[in-house]
């Protein structure tokens, strides 16, 4: 029945590409009537889908992934209602993210649309990398750091201006995501005519991902890169050669001060202070009996319980409880194991949506890399309603629904798409 649904136009591809490329600017551009520029672009994308892709929308809004998301919202809302000082802002934002994901899924109905999204990730990484090089590379080359604490001071000094008003780890993640996407596309013979360009982008963006000195972004890239390489087939000599060249280049060009921060310890550091992540996880273990069943409630956490029993830290002169830098843990603290189980149903649906045989096709393998990185990003962030997730989830569900409806990337389909591209 999918053949009866009209394919998206150039306007749809431009909207999708624009929503990805402008996403890092959401904290930099001025708001309009209290709404960020990225929210307005997503709203325009949703309006376009409602007007031009209504049949596609009617076929994806009840996809199993989205059904699981609705259940999570409903269960968590009930648990939040039962807790003191109820606050629903996290669930509202998650719901908005799902609306965005549904819109992207209804839009992503052919290979050209998926390609527009993937090249959007690459373009985003390139321009963010330019900003990072311009604001930090020269200064980092001039500074030295012999241990983690000195590296922290260097980081604070270099990025005092906070480029684009964004989280440094988020900017590093954007660069790493684009680098992995470009690398994945460069592996396939169908794109050999632009392989030198893609590999240049990989090196440029990968080095940039180290500049914010984010351990999490580097770890996410390494794990996702390993997973994509394994899926493609690490036995291929071409892949090994490219990896060696990239590794040597990155090691030589990344400023020495960056390497001093690439460590994690649960031990007490200078001044008797523990690494912030280690302290968060230690606190989570100590308080486990208080939230494990039904949680303490998101509103209660941020207004009362978190101040009394959680890890607090001064931010811009105001002491606040620091939410767990881990989505499953944050959800468990808010809504307990009950909320976590419904959220894991949602994650399971996403896993089931990944088509088999991703290593046969450049678009499916690049999409796999995006999804793996987003999943790993959830393990180091409590913001489970990020617009990045809306884009990645939407592309995955749309590709699974329309491009690979059988759940398998077959060799026949790949050959057909290749022959169409040459005609």
Buried (B, 14 or more C-beta within 10 A) or exposed (E): EEEEBEEBEEEBBEBBBBBBBBBBBBBBBEEEEEEBBBBBBBBEBBEBBEEBBEEBBEBBBEBBBBBBBBBBBEBBBEBBEEBEBBBBEBBEBBBBBBBBBBBBBBBBBBBEBBBBBBBBBBBBBBBBBEBBBEBBBEBBEEBEBEEBBBBBEBBEEBBEEEBBEBBBBBBBBBBBBBBBBBBBBBBBEEBEEEBEEBBEBBBBBBBBBBBBBBBBBBBBBEBBBEBBBEBBEEEEEEBEEBBEEBEEBBEEBBBEBBBBBBEEEEEEBEEEEBBEBBBBBBBBEEBEEEBBEBBBBBBBBBBBBBEEBBBBEEEEEEEBBBBBBBBBBBBBBBBBBBBBBBBBBBBEBBEEBBBEBBBBBBBBBBBBBBBBBBBBBBBBBBBBBBBBBBBBBBBBBBBBBBBBEEEBBBEEBBEEBBEEEEE
